[in-house]
Amino acid sequence: MNDELQHDARSLTEILQAGSADYRRQSIECPTTLSVCTKLYVANQTMLAAMGQHRVAAALVEICSNLLGCEQLAIVKIDRATANIHFLTAEGLQQANRELIANHVRGLEAQISPGTPQVFLDAENESRFELGDSGISAVVPLWTDDRSSGALILFQLLPQRSGFDAEDREVLQLLSIYAGPCLRSQKRD
């Protein structure tokens, strides 16, 4: 079993390395996409380096703070059987927001299950739920399976940010694909 887990971690590392090389190449070859490719490259490299250092959660906080302009966030795991929530990490999270998340586990699970980032700053977002009015900017699903689900929950952005632009949404999408496997791979080592 341990060999299988090591193989999974190596495969994930190879995927992240290939993605980083591709984003770097694109940012050099296509100056019009420089900003988005640069952000994706930095996010990818940050996760890749973090896996080797067993600090993926801290790397996700760094990505969200530096690339997305969010200083209040949480990474959570929800036990599906008990509906208990476990905070893997939280940065700048006010106690009221921590309690809000804990009191709305089922609503949060509903936002995680589609597997795509949910942005609540969009006026046209029809999937708003009670957490959307609480100052949550986005919910990024990290994983979902029979036993548990995980999410990166971003609260208010920096005052100079009015929302997520197209580049930010690309970073959120990248995180929804790779951050969960990186976290889970780290836990299995």
MDTraj code that builds the backbone (N, CA, C; nanometers):
import mdtraj as md
import numpy as np

residues = "MET ASN ASP GLU LEU GLN HIS ASP ALA ARG SER LEU THR GLU ILE LEU GLN ALA GLY SER ALA ASP TYR ARG ARG GLN SER ILE GLU CYS PRO THR THR LEU SER VAL CYS THR LYS LEU TYR VAL ALA ASN GLN THR MET LEU ALA ALA MET GLY GLN HIS ARG VAL ALA ALA ALA LEU VAL GLU ILE CYS SER ASN LEU LEU GLY CYS GLU GLN LEU ALA ILE VAL LYS ILE ASP ARG ALA THR ALA ASN ILE HIS PHE LEU THR ALA GLU GLY LEU GLN GLN ALA ASN ARG GLU LEU ILE ALA ASN HIS VAL ARG GLY LEU GLU ALA GLN ILE SER PRO GLY THR PRO GLN VAL PHE LEU ASP ALA GLU ASN GLU SER ARG PHE GLU LEU GLY ASP SER GLY ILE SER ALA VAL VAL PRO LEU TRP THR ASP ASP ARG SER SER GLY ALA LEU ILE LEU PHE GLN LEU LEU PRO GLN ARG SER GLY PHE ASP ALA GLU ASP ARG GLU VAL LEU GLN LEU LEU SER ILE TYR ALA GLY PRO CYS LEU ARG SER GLN LYS ARG ASP".split()
xyz = np.array([
    [0.0824, -0.1195, 0.0000],
    [0.0000, 0.0000, 0.0000],
    [0.0865, 0.1254, 0.0000],
    [0.1944, 0.1258, 0.0767],
    [0.2817, 0.2417, 0.0848],
    [0.3446, 0.2709, -0.0512],
    [0.3792, 0.1649, -0.1283],
    [0.4339, 0.1839, -0.2624],
    [0.3336, 0.2555, -0.3521],
    [0.2064, 0.2203, -0.3375],
    [0.1011, 0.2832, -0.4174],
    [0.0886, 0.4322, -0.3837],
    [0.0965, 0.4655, -0.2554],
    [0.0880, 0.6056, -0.2142],
    [0.2073, 0.6851, -0.2644],
    [0.3258, 0.6263, -0.2584],
    [0.4444, 0.6942, -0.3087],
    [0.4338, 0.7155, -0.4594],
    [0.3788, 0.6161, -0.5303],
    [0.3587, 0.6297, -0.6744],
    [0.2620, 0.7439, -0.7036],
    [0.1527, 0.7536, -0.6260],
    [0.0564, 0.8624, -0.6436],
    [0.1215, 0.9984, -0.6220],
    [0.2038, 1.0096, -0.5189],
    [0.2725, 1.1365, -0.4911],
    [0.3698, 1.1702, -0.6030],
    [0.4426, 1.0689, -0.6533],
    [0.5342, 1.0939, -0.7648],
    [0.4579, 1.1379, -0.8896],
    [0.3456, 1.0726, -0.9161],
    [0.2641, 1.1095, -1.0327],
    [0.2141, 1.2530, -1.0214],
    [0.1669, 1.2900, -0.9037],
    [0.1189, 1.4265, -0.8815],
    [0.2327, 1.5261, -0.8998],
    [0.3502, 1.4930, -0.8485],
    [0.4675, 1.5792, -0.8648],
    [0.5004, 1.5974, -1.0126],
    [0.4966, 1.4887, -1.0878],
    [0.5259, 1.4969, -1.2312],
    [0.4232, 1.5836, -1.3039],
    [0.2977, 1.5711, -1.2677],
    [0.1924, 1.6525, -1.3298],
    [0.2146, 1.8005, -1.3001],
    [0.2455, 1.8326, -1.1741],
    [0.2697, 1.9723, -1.1367],
    [0.3937, 2.0269, -1.2064],
    [0.4991, 1.9453, -1.2175],
    [0.6201, 1.9897, -1.2867],
    [0.5908, 2.0174, -1.4343],
    [0.5163, 1.9291, -1.4987],
    [0.4812, 1.9488, -1.6397],
    [0.3955, 2.0743, -1.6568],
    [0.3009, 2.0940, -1.5656],
    [0.2174, 2.2140, -1.5712],
    [0.2991, 2.3400, -1.5544],
    [0.3941, 2.3385, -1.4616],
    [0.4797, 2.4550, -1.4398],
    [0.5606, 2.4865, -1.5649],
    [0.6158, 2.3839, -1.6259],
    [0.6948, 2.4045, -1.7475],
    [0.6074, 2.4625, -1.8585],
    [0.4850, 2.4125, -1.8701],
    [0.3935, 2.4617, -1.9724],
    [0.3553, 2.6074, -1.9474],
    [0.3229, 2.6439, -1.8227],
    [0.2873, 2.7827, -1.7909],
    [0.4062, 2.8757, -1.8159],
    [0.5249, 2.8306, -1.7823],
    [0.6455, 2.9112, -1.8063],
    [0.6641, 2.9325, -1.9557],
    [0.6514, 2.8261, -2.0342],
    [0.6660, 2.8353, -2.1794],
    [0.5618, 2.9309, -2.2371],
    [0.4366, 2.9168, -2.1940],
    [0.3298, 3.0021, -2.2458],
    [0.3527, 3.1486, -2.2117],
    [0.4030, 3.1754, -2.0923],
    [0.4242, 3.3155, -2.0540],
    [0.5358, 3.3789, -2.1351],
    [0.6305, 3.2981, -2.1807],
    [0.7392, 3.3504, -2.2648],
    [0.6927, 3.3659, -2.4095],
    [0.6210, 3.2657, -2.4608],
    [0.5805, 3.2647, -2.6013],
    [0.4607, 3.3549, -2.6306],
    [0.3749, 3.3753, -2.5343],
    [0.2512, 3.4517, -2.5562],
    [0.2432, 3.5675, -2.4576],
    [0.3076, 3.6793, -2.4887],
    [0.3076, 3.7919, -2.3943],
    [0.1689, 3.8399, -2.3531],
    [0.0679, 3.8161, -2.4384],
    [-0.0671, 3.8613, -2.4019],
    [-0.1234, 3.7810, -2.2852],
    [-0.0711, 3.6624, -2.2617],
    [-0.1183, 3.5811, -2.1493],
    [-0.0164, 3.5787, -2.0360],
    [0.0768, 3.6726, -2.0388],
    [0.1841, 3.6738, -1.9398],
    [0.1326, 3.6735, -1.7962],
    [0.0381, 3.7597, -1.7659],
    [-0.0082, 3.7730, -1.6283],
    [-0.0742, 3.6453, -1.5766],
    [-0.1669, 3.5890, -1.6533],
    [-0.2355, 3.4682, -1.6067],
    [-0.1385, 3.3508, -1.5998],
    [-0.0521, 3.3363, -1.6997],
    [0.0438, 3.2254, -1.6964],
    [0.1427, 3.2420, -1.5821],
    [0.1804, 3.3655, -1.5542],
    [0.2714, 3.3904, -1.4431],
    [0.2052, 3.3517, -1.3114],
    [0.0796, 3.3905, -1.2929],
    [0.0085, 3.3541, -1.1696],
    [-0.0044, 3.2024, -1.1566],
    [-0.0398, 3.1361, -1.2668],
    [-0.0545, 2.9907, -1.2635],
    [0.0795, 2.9226, -1.2378],
    [0.1844, 2.9742, -1.2975],
    [0.3185, 2.9207, -1.2754],
    [0.3578, 2.9340, -1.1276],
    [0.3368, 3.0511, -1.0715],
    [0.3724, 3.0740, -0.9308],
    [0.2907, 2.9821, -0.8394],
    [0.1604, 2.9711, -0.8647],
    [0.0761, 2.8843, -0.7819],
    [0.1213, 2.7389, -0.7932],
    [0.1480, 2.6953, -0.9147],
    [0.1918, 2.5584, -0.9378],
    [0.3249, 2.5304, -0.8685],
    [0.4214, 2.6188, -0.8863],
    [0.5529, 2.6013, -0.8245],
    [0.5449, 2.6048, -0.6722],
    [0.4589, 2.6904, -0.6199],
    [0.4426, 2.7002, -0.4745],
    [0.3886, 2.5688, -0.4178],
    [0.2882, 2.5109, -0.4846],
    [0.2348, 2.3819, -0.4381],
    [0.3376, 2.2708, -0.4532],
    [0.4101, 2.2706, -0.5629],
    [0.5111, 2.1683, -0.5873],
    [0.6189, 2.1716, -0.4799],
    [0.6698, 2.2888, -0.4502],
    [0.7721, 2.3031, -0.3462],
    [0.7167, 2.2644, -0.2096],
    [0.5923, 2.2994, -0.1846],
    [0.5309, 2.2706, -0.0542],
    [0.5141, 2.1211, -0.0305],
    [0.4842, 2.0473, -0.1372],
    [0.4688, 1.9024, -0.1209],
    [0.5967, 1.8400, -0.0676],
    [0.7102, 1.8824, -0.1198],
    [0.8377, 1.8286, -0.0753],
    [0.8738, 1.8685, 0.0662],
    [0.8170, 1.9778, 0.1121],
    [0.8475, 2.0279, 0.2464],
    [0.7360, 1.9977, 0.3468],
    [0.6319, 1.9279, 0.3031],
    [0.5177, 1.8939, 0.3891],
    [0.4536, 2.0179, 0.4508],
    [0.4305, 2.1178, 0.3657],
    [0.3692, 2.2420, 0.4117],
    [0.2671, 2.2943, 0.3107],
    [0.1858, 2.2038, 0.2587],
    [0.0897, 2.2399, 0.1551],
    [-0.0126, 2.3417, 0.2063],
    [-0.0656, 2.3215, 0.3254],
    [-0.1653, 2.4149, 0.3783],
    [-0.1078, 2.5563, 0.3882],
    [0.0158, 2.5685, 0.4350],
    [0.0804, 2.7001, 0.4439],
    [0.1004, 2.7594, 0.3043],
    [0.1311, 2.6751, 0.2064],
    [0.1483, 2.7228, 0.0693],
    [0.0165, 2.7744, 0.0127],
    [-0.0938, 2.7083, 0.0454],
    [-0.2240, 2.7544, -0.0021],
    [-0.2595, 2.8905, 0.0577],
    [-0.2253, 2.9089, 0.1844],
    [-0.2460, 3.0399, 0.2481],
    [-0.1628, 3.1453, 0.1748],
    [-0.0389, 3.1121, 0.1428],
    [0.0497, 3.2046, 0.0712],
    [-0.0068, 3.2400, -0.0667],
    [-0.0544, 3.1402, -0.1400],
    [-0.1122, 3.1639, -0.2724],
    [-0.2336, 3.2565, -0.2616],
    [-0.3206, 3.2268, -0.1671],
    [-0.4428, 3.3072, -0.1521],
    [-0.4126, 3.4497, -0.1066],
    [-0.3164, 3.4642, -0.0203],
    [-0.2800, 3.5977, 0.0280],
    [-0.2107, 3.6793, -0.0798],
    [-0.1105, 3.6196, -0.1433],
    [-0.0275, 3.6955, -0.2362],
    [-0.0848, 3.7064, -0.3771],
    [-0.1471, 3.6022, -0.4274],
    [-0.1972, 3.6058, -0.5645],
    [-0.3429, 3.6508, -0.5744],
    [-0.4214, 3.6209, -0.4714],
    [-0.5646, 3.6521, -0.4772],
    [-0.6049, 3.7697, -0.3885],
    [-0.5157, 3.8146, -0.3016],
    [-0.5461, 3.9290, -0.2166],
    [-0.6464, 3.8987, -0.1076],
    [-0.6377, 3.7812, -0.0486],
    [-0.7307, 3.7400, 0.0564],
    [-0.6521, 3.7127, 0.1845],
    [-0.6867, 3.7831, 0.2896],
    [-0.6142, 3.7648, 0.4151],
    [-0.6940, 3.6884, 0.5203],
    [-0.8147, 3.6492, 0.4882],
    [-0.8968, 3.5755, 0.5831],
    [-0.9508, 3.4521, 0.5117],
    [-0.9016, 3.3347, 0.5520],
    [-0.9408, 3.2123, 0.4837],
    [-0.9306, 3.0932, 0.5769],
    [-0.9920, 2.9845, 0.5327],
    [-0.9867, 2.8597, 0.6084],
    [-0.9778, 2.7433, 0.5110],
    [-0.9057, 2.6407, 0.5517],
    [-0.9047, 2.5139, 0.4804],
    [-0.9694, 2.4145, 0.5753],
    [-1.0793, 2.3534, 0.5295],
    [-1.1573, 2.2674, 0.6176],
    [-1.1749, 2.1278, 0.5582],
    [-1.1980, 2.0353, 0.6483],
    [-1.2341, 1.8976, 0.6133],
    [-1.3664, 1.8686, 0.6829],
    [-1.4609, 1.8125, 0.6069],
    [-1.5914, 1.7788, 0.6623],
    [-1.6053, 1.6275, 0.6640],
    [-1.6329, 1.5714, 0.7811],
    [-1.6610, 1.4293, 0.7921],
    [-1.8059, 1.4080, 0.7509],
    [-1.8266, 1.3375, 0.6417],
    [-1.9622, 1.3202, 0.5876],
    [-2.0541, 1.2435, 0.6819],
    [-2.0012, 1.1461, 0.7527],
    [-2.0841, 1.0635, 0.8398],
    [-2.1376, 1.1420, 0.9590],
    [-2.0540, 1.2260, 1.0165],
    [-2.0930, 1.2968, 1.1381],
    [-2.1280, 1.4437, 1.1152],
    [-2.0950, 1.4955, 0.9969],
    [-2.1116, 1.6376, 0.9643],
    [-2.0263, 1.7264, 1.0552],
    [-1.9186, 1.6683, 1.1092],
    [-1.8239, 1.7476, 1.1874],
    [-1.7249, 1.8143, 1.0937],
    [-1.6858, 1.9343, 1.1308],
    [-1.5903, 2.0097, 1.0505],
    [-1.4589, 2.0196, 1.1260],
    [-1.3512, 2.0037, 1.0534],
    [-1.2182, 2.0147, 1.1112],
    [-1.1425, 2.1218, 1.0333],
    [-1.0915, 2.2201, 1.1036],
    [-1.0145, 2.3261, 1.0400],
    [-0.8704, 2.2788, 1.0258],
    [-0.8265, 2.2537, 0.9013],
    [-0.6882, 2.2120, 0.8782],
    [-0.5941, 2.3284, 0.9016],
    [-0.6387, 2.4464, 0.8627],
    [-0.5663, 2.5692, 0.8923],
    [-0.6624, 2.6863, 0.8710],
    [-0.6302, 2.7955, 0.9325],
    [-0.7079, 2.9183, 0.9139],
    [-0.6116, 3.0351, 0.9276],
    [-0.6304, 3.1330, 0.8424],
    [-0.5450, 3.2512, 0.8454],
    [-0.6324, 3.3740, 0.8620],
    [-0.6119, 3.4485, 0.9712],
    [-0.6852, 3.5714, 0.9948],
    [-0.8348, 3.5523, 1.0126],
    [-0.8783, 3.4307, 1.0351],
    [-1.0210, 3.4001, 1.0418],
    [-1.0804, 3.4487, 1.1736],
    [-1.1782, 3.5364, 1.1632],
    [-1.2454, 3.5868, 1.2816],
    [-1.3290, 3.4754, 1.3439],
    [-1.3441, 3.4800, 1.4743],
    [-1.4195, 3.3770, 1.5457],
    [-1.5628, 3.3651, 1.4940],
    [-1.6247, 3.4765, 1.4613],
    [-1.7624, 3.4732, 1.4100],
    [-1.7700, 3.3948, 1.2791],
    [-1.6687, 3.4089, 1.1941],
    [-1.6671, 3.3353, 1.0675],
    [-1.6385, 3.1868, 1.0900],
    [-1.5560, 3.1570, 1.1873],
    [-1.5279, 3.0172, 1.2221],
    [-1.6584, 2.9496, 1.2688],
    [-1.7337, 3.0184, 1.3519],
    [-1.8605, 2.9643, 1.4007],
    [-1.9633, 2.9534, 1.2889],
    [-1.9637, 3.0511, 1.1994],
    [-2.0547, 3.0486, 1.0856],
    [-2.0313, 2.9240, 0.9998],
    [-1.9054, 2.8954, 0.9710],
    [-1.8709, 2.7760, 0.8925],
    [-1.9165, 2.6506, 0.9668],
    [-1.8864, 2.6430, 1.0953],
    [-1.9225, 2.5250, 1.1747],
    [-2.0737, 2.5038, 1.1816],
    [-2.1501, 2.6117, 1.1779],
    [-2.2962, 2.6017, 1.1880],
    [-2.3659, 2.5770, 1.0539],
    [-2.2924, 2.5815, 0.9435],
    [-2.3524, 2.5647, 0.8110],
    [-2.2793, 2.4577, 0.7296],
    [-2.2496, 2.3473, 0.7928],
    [-2.1736, 2.2404, 0.7284],
    [-2.2464, 2.1847, 0.6063],
    [-2.3749, 2.1570, 0.6171],
    [-2.4488, 2.0980, 0.5041],
    [-2.4568, 2.1938, 0.3851],
    [-2.4745, 2.3209, 0.4108],
    [-2.4743, 2.4189, 0.3021],
    [-2.3380, 2.4280, 0.2356],
    [-2.2343, 2.4180, 0.3150],
    [-2.0984, 2.4186, 0.2619],
    [-2.0741, 2.2945, 0.1766],
    [-2.1189, 2.1794, 0.2258],
    [-2.1051, 2.0555, 0.1476],
    [-2.1737, 2.0672, 0.0123],
    [-2.2876, 2.1324, 0.0081],
    [-2.3596, 2.1501, -0.1179],
    [-2.2783, 2.2341, -0.2163],
    [-2.1999, 2.3271, -0.1662],
    [-2.1163, 2.4096, -0.2524],
    [-1.9919, 2.3344, -0.2999],
    [-1.9483, 2.2366, -0.2224],
    [-1.8297, 2.1587, -0.2569],
    [-1.8625, 2.0522, -0.3609],
    [-1.9795, 1.9912, -0.3498],
    [-2.0111, 1.8729, -0.4303],
    [-2.0023, 1.8918, -0.5812],
    [-2.0334, 2.0093, -0.6399],
    [-2.0180, 2.0201, -0.7851],
    [-1.8725, 2.0090, -0.8324],
    [-1.7778, 2.0343, -0.7429],
    [-1.6368, 2.0204, -0.7773],
    [-1.5746, 2.1398, -0.8464],
    [-1.6475, 2.2484, -0.8589],
    [-1.5929, 2.3689, -0.9215],
    [-1.5965, 2.4847, -0.8222],
    [-1.5042, 2.5777, -0.8351],
    [-1.5053, 2.6925, -0.7442],
    [-1.6357, 2.7707, -0.7551],
    [-1.6870, 2.8118, -0.6414],
    [-1.8082, 2.8931, -0.6350],
    [-1.7679, 3.0325, -0.5890],
    [-1.7926, 3.1328, -0.6726],
    [-1.7587, 3.2711, -0.6399],
    [-1.8872, 3.3417, -0.5997],
    [-1.8892, 3.3980, -0.4803],
    [-2.0102, 3.4611, -0.4274],
    [-2.0111, 3.6117, -0.4453],
    [-1.9081, 3.6659, -0.5066],
    [-1.9051, 3.8092, -0.5333],
    [-1.9820, 3.8428, -0.6604],
    [-2.0170, 3.7386, -0.7373],
    [-2.0896, 3.7575, -0.8627],
    [-2.2369, 3.7811, -0.8352],
    [-2.2894, 3.8882, -0.8892],
    [-2.4328, 3.9165, -0.8730],
    [-2.5174, 3.8096, -0.9396],
    [-2.4645, 3.7504, -1.0481],
    [-2.5424, 3.6507, -1.1209],
    [-2.5302, 3.5102, -1.0629],
    [-2.4558, 3.4931, -0.9545],
    [-2.4400, 3.3598, -0.8964],
    [-2.5719, 3.3158, -0.8346],
    [-2.6362, 3.2221, -0.8999],
    [-2.7668, 3.1731, -0.8547],
    [-2.7551, 3.0754, -0.7386],
    [-2.6354, 3.0241, -0.7140],
    [-2.6209, 2.9212, -0.6110],
    [-2.5859, 2.9800, -0.4748],
    [-2.6145, 3.1075, -0.4559],
    [-2.5858, 3.1688, -0.3254],
    [-2.6604, 3.0934, -0.2154],
    [-2.6003, 3.0806, -0.1031],
    [-2.6665, 3.0192, 0.0106],
    [-2.6344, 3.1036, 0.1325],
    [-2.6774, 3.0625, 0.2469],
    [-2.6663, 3.1494, 0.3640],
    [-2.5240, 3.1963, 0.3928],
    [-2.4227, 3.1217, 0.3527],
    [-2.2860, 3.1675, 0.3741],
    [-2.2474, 3.2782, 0.2771],
    [-2.3122, 3.2846, 0.1623],
    [-2.2792, 3.3851, 0.0625],
    [-2.2993, 3.5271, 0.1129],
    [-2.3936, 3.5474, 0.2002],
    [-2.4199, 3.6804, 0.2544],
    [-2.3335, 3.7115, 0.3767],
    [-2.2476, 3.6198, 0.4139],
    [-2.1687, 3.6364, 0.5346],
    [-2.0320, 3.6974, 0.5098],
    [-2.0008, 3.7264, 0.3859],
    [-1.8690, 3.7797, 0.3550],
    [-1.7779, 3.6785, 0.2888],
    [-1.8270, 3.5583, 0.2626],
    [-1.7455, 3.4607, 0.1905],
    [-1.7352, 3.5063, 0.0459],
    [-1.6137, 3.5120, -0.0036],
    [-1.5895, 3.5509, -0.1417],
    [-1.5959, 3.4311, -0.2353],
    [-1.5407, 3.3164, -0.1899],
    [-1.5388, 3.1978, -0.2758],
    [-1.5211, 3.0723, -0.1920],
    [-1.5733, 2.9622, -0.2454],
    [-1.5508, 2.8286, -0.1886],
    [-1.4861, 2.7463, -0.2991],
    [-1.3674, 2.6944, -0.2697],
    [-1.2936, 2.6132, -0.3660],
    [-1.2935, 2.4696, -0.3157],
    [-1.3617, 2.3795, -0.3866],
    [-1.3609, 2.2383, -0.3456],
    [-1.2193, 2.1820, -0.3570],
    [-1.1771, 2.1076, -0.2565],
    [-1.0453, 2.0466, -0.2612],
    [-1.0540, 1.8971, -0.2865],
    [-1.1564, 1.8339, -0.2349],
    [-1.1823, 1.6935, -0.2647],
    [-1.3207, 1.6590, -0.2140],
    [-1.3734, 1.5497, -0.2642],
    [-1.4990, 1.4962, -0.2139],
    [-1.4982, 1.3462, -0.2407],
    [-1.5295, 1.2695, -0.1393],
    [-1.5397, 1.1247, -0.1535],
    [-1.6443, 1.0739, -0.0549],
    [-1.6544, 0.9439, -0.0405],
    [-1.7573, 0.8870, 0.0469],
    [-1.7389, 0.9232, 0.1940],
    [-1.6147, 0.9427, 0.2361],
    [-1.5867, 0.9663, 0.3779],
    [-1.5828, 1.1139, 0.4160],
    [-1.5269, 1.1954, 0.3269],
    [-1.5075, 1.3350, 0.3655],
    [-1.5036, 1.4246, 0.2422],
    [-1.5093, 1.5515, 0.2691],
    [-1.4894, 1.6508, 0.1642],
    [-1.4066, 1.7636, 0.2247],
    [-1.3417, 1.8382, 0.1379],
    [-1.2585, 1.9475, 0.1858],
    [-1.2791, 2.0707, 0.1009],
    [-1.2510, 2.1848, 0.1598],
    [-1.2689, 2.3105, 0.0864],
    [-1.1731, 2.4164, 0.1371],
    [-1.1438, 2.5065, 0.0476],
    [-1.0714, 2.6285, 0.0781],
    [-1.1775, 2.7375, 0.0749],
    [-1.1953, 2.8065, 0.1860],
    [-1.2997, 2.9083, 0.1971],
    [-1.2314, 3.0440, 0.2093],
    [-1.2600, 3.1310, 0.1129],
    [-1.2002, 3.2639, 0.1100],
    [-1.3040, 3.3661, 0.1537],
    [-1.2666, 3.4481, 0.2506],
    [-1.3559, 3.5535, 0.2978],
    [-1.3201, 3.6847, 0.2296],
    [-1.3510, 3.7950, 0.2927],
    [-1.3323, 3.9269, 0.2331],
    [-1.1923, 3.9409, 0.1733],
    [-1.1909, 4.0094, 0.0587],
    [-1.0650, 4.0395, -0.0079],
    [-1.0087, 4.1687, 0.0501],
    [-0.8866, 4.1988, 0.0138],
    [-0.8268, 4.3249, 0.0560],
    [-0.9144, 4.4411, 0.0103],
    [-0.9141, 4.5535, 0.0812],
    [-1.0025, 4.6657, 0.0462],
    [-0.9861, 4.7155, -0.0974],
    [-0.8665, 4.7065, -0.1523],
    [-0.8447, 4.7546, -0.2882],
    [-0.8931, 4.6571, -0.3954],
    [-0.9395, 4.5401, -0.3538],
    [-0.9910, 4.4399, -0.4481],
    [-1.1437, 4.4435, -0.4456],
    [-1.2048, 4.4513, -0.5627],
    [-1.3513, 4.4517, -0.5691],
    [-1.4073, 4.3152, -0.6084],
    [-1.3211, 4.2233, -0.6444],
    [-1.3665, 4.0904, -0.6848],
    [-1.2544, 4.0127, -0.7503],
    [-1.2909, 3.9001, -0.8073],
    [-1.1943, 3.8155, -0.8760],
    [-1.2010, 3.8432, -1.0259],
    [-1.0854, 3.8687, -1.0870],
    [-1.0820, 3.8859, -1.2322],
    [-1.0613, 3.7487, -1.2978],
    [-1.0530, 3.7476, -1.4295],
    [-1.0394, 3.6216, -1.5037],
    [-0.9131, 3.5460, -1.4624],
    [-0.8060, 3.6175, -1.4348],
    [-0.6811, 3.5534, -1.3928],
    [-0.6984, 3.4857, -1.2571],
    [-0.7650, 3.5541, -1.1655],
    [-0.7902, 3.4973, -1.0328],
    [-0.8734, 3.3700, -1.0442],
    [-0.9702, 3.3721, -1.1328],
    [-1.0571, 3.2549, -1.1516],
    [-0.9788, 3.1361, -1.2055],
    [-0.8777, 3.1626, -1.2879],
    [-0.7906, 3.0557, -1.3363],
    [-0.7126, 2.9947, -1.2190],
    [-0.6664, 3.0804, -1.1285],
    [-0.5945, 3.0315, -1.0098],
    [-0.6890, 2.9493, -0.9219],
    [-0.8111, 2.9973, -0.9016],
    [-0.9096, 2.9217, -0.8230],
    [-0.9353, 2.7846, -0.8861],
    [-0.9466, 2.7806, -1.0184],
    [-0.9687, 2.6539, -1.0879],
    [-0.8491, 2.5606, -1.0698],
    [-0.7287, 2.6140, -1.0827],
    [-0.6070, 2.5338, -1.0613],
    [-0.6063, 2.4757, -0.9203],
    [-0.6408, 2.5583, -0.8225],
    [-0.6448, 2.5109, -0.6839],
    [-0.7492, 2.4007, -0.6662],
    [-0.8636, 2.4139, -0.7326],
    [-0.9682, 2.3126, -0.7174],
    [-0.9245, 2.1789, -0.7760],
    [-0.8328, 2.1806, -0.8701],
    [-0.7847, 2.0560, -0.9310],
    [-0.6709, 1.9944, -0.8511],
    [-0.5728, 2.0755, -0.8096],
    [-0.4495, 2.0194, -0.7549],
    [-0.4288, 2.0351, -0.6040],
    [-0.4904, 2.1330, -0.5419],
    [-0.4624, 2.1572, -0.3998],
    [-0.5059, 2.0402, -0.3122],
    [-0.6236, 1.9850, -0.3373],
    [-0.6713, 1.8716, -0.2583],
    [-0.5806, 1.7504, -0.2676],
    [-0.5457, 1.7060, -0.3897],
    [-0.4520, 1.5931, -0.3999],
    [-0.3180, 1.6212, -0.3337],
    [-0.2702, 1.7439, -0.3423],
    [-0.1442, 1.7792, -0.2754],
    [-0.1574, 1.7659, -0.1239],
    [-0.2672, 1.8175, -0.0683],
    [-0.2900, 1.8055, 0.0759],
    [-0.3009, 1.6598, 0.1187],
    [-0.3789, 1.5822, 0.0458],
    [-0.4010, 1.4424, 0.0824],
    [-0.2749, 1.3595, 0.0632],
    [-0.1967, 1.3893, -0.0377],
    [-0.0709, 1.3181, -0.0607],
    [0.0248, 1.3429, 0.0553],
    [0.0274, 1.4658, 0.1002],
    [0.1147, 1.5022, 0.2122],
    [0.0750, 1.4272, 0.3388],
    [-0.0558, 1.4122, 0.3622],
    [-0.1050, 1.3459, 0.4829],
    [-0.0694, 1.1968, 0.4847],
    [-0.0530, 1.1370, 0.3656],
    [-0.0284, 0.9934, 0.3566],
    [0.1183, 0.9564, 0.3713],
    [0.2078, 1.0532, 0.3522],
    [0.3507, 1.0215, 0.3603],
    [0.3912, 0.9719, 0.4964],
])
top = md.Topology()
chain = top.add_chain()
for i, resn in enumerate(residues, 1):
    res = top.add_residue(resn, chain, resSeq=i)
    for name in ("N", "CA", "C"):
        top.add_atom(name, md.element.get_by_symbol(name[0]), res)
traj = md.Trajectory(xyz[None], top)
